Amino acid sequence: MSQTPTIGRTVHYQPIDERQRPQAAIVVDVVPSEGPEAEFEENQAAVYLAIHSRSCLSHPGAPIRFDPNGAPGTWRWPPRV
C-alpha cells in the first residue's frame, strides 16, 4: 500500500524488540519529504507517532520511518483482513 500518511491515520508500529507484536499507533505529525525540512528520502515517509500498548501511551521524540515489511523501530500500514 503506497498511500501518503496523514495526521490522525491509524498505523502499526513495530517495536525495537523483534519478539513483540506490532502496536497500534496514530500519526500525530508528518515529516515533509521535500524541501529544507525533509529528513528522509521521498520513498521513506517518516512520521511522529502516539504509540498505544496495553500498559501505556508513548510519544517517541524522533520521527519514525516507513517500512512495508515492519522492520524493528518502523511503522507500516495495517494489513487488510
N, C-alpha and C positions, 0 to 999 in steps of 0.2 A: 504494500500500500504506500503510495508516494504522495500523500497529502501534506499540505503545509500546516504545521502546528499553529494553533491559535489559543489565546488566553481562555481558560475555562474548560478546555478539552480534557477528557479522561484518557490517561495512557498507563502503560505498565513500566515500572522502574525495576531493573534487575539489580539487587544488592551486590556489593563488592564480594561478599561471601557467596561463592557459587552454589553452596548447599542450600541456600534459602530460595524460597519460591518468589516469583515476581510479586511486587507490591503495587497496589492501586495508587495512582498519583494524579494530581491535577496541575495543568500548566498554569503558572502564575505570571510568567513573562517569557517573551521570545527574544532570542539574541538575533540581531539583524544579520542576514547572510551576505549583505553588500554594504559598501560604504566604510567609513572610518571606524565604526563600532563593531564590524564583523570580527568574530573571534575564531571561526571555523570555516572550512571550505563550504561552498554552497550546498553540496550534497550531504553535508553532515549537520542538519538542523539541530541547533542547541537551544535548550530551554531551561528555565528555572522552574523547579517543581515543589509542590507541597506533597510529601510522600506519606501515605497512610499505612500503618501496620496495626496489628491487634493491640499493641500496647502504647503507641504514641503517634504523634504527627510531627514530622520533621521538615525543615526547610534548609537543605544544603545551600551553602553560600556561593558555590561556584556553578556556572552553567553545566548542564549535563547533555552530552552529545547523543545523537540518534544512532542506533544500531539495529537493523531489522532482525538480526539473529539473537539479540538480547545478551550481548557480552556484559560481563560484570561492570557495574557502575554506569550503565547506559539506559536510555528509555527506548520503547518501541510501541507501536500501535497494538492494542489488544486483539487477539485472534477473534474471528467471527465464528460463532457457533450456531 
